[in-house]
Amino acid sequence: MRKILVLIIVSLSLCQFPVGAKEVVVEIYKRKFTPKDVYLNVGDTVIWKNIEKRQYHNVWFKQLNKEEPDYLFPGESYSKTFNDAGEFNYECGPHPKMKGVIFVKKNK
């Protein structure tokens, strides 16, 4: 019974996350995304964390979204998994000079 339970747990975890998938953290601080450019493989996830003390921001992929997303207030985060290869430009809606790019390549 224990072996079956372990197999089920392993199977479920592999279904949710591609093998070797990674998470990359982008900090939002002093009106900058750090790092500004992120290089990923398909299936990887980016987590944006607003570490400002008072300022709100957001992560807006204009090419993907028609409407500006909700704000991230200090201490909040937003994550996105990239399942398609490509170049994804984003900016902060309230601060359009804040920009970043996610570069996603296919796994080999």
C-alpha positions, 0 to 999 in steps of 0.5 A: 500500500505504501509503494502505491501511495508513493507512486501516486504522489510522484505521478501527480507531481510530475504531471504538475511540473515538467521535469527540471522546471525551475522558478526564477524570482524577479524582485520589484524594488526602487521602480526596477525589475531585477533581473530585467531580462530572464532566460527560461525553458518552456515550463519554467515559472517566474515569480515577481515579488514586490519588495518596496516599502510603500509603492504598488506595481504590476506585471503587464504583458500587453501583448497577451492581456488586453486589460491592465492586471491588478496591482501588487502591493508591498509584500505581494507576489505574482507568478506565471508559468511559461508554456510556450517558447518566445520573447515576452515583453512586460512593463509596470502599468503605473510606471511604464518606464519599468520594463523587462523581457522573458526569453523562453526557449524550447527544452531540448 
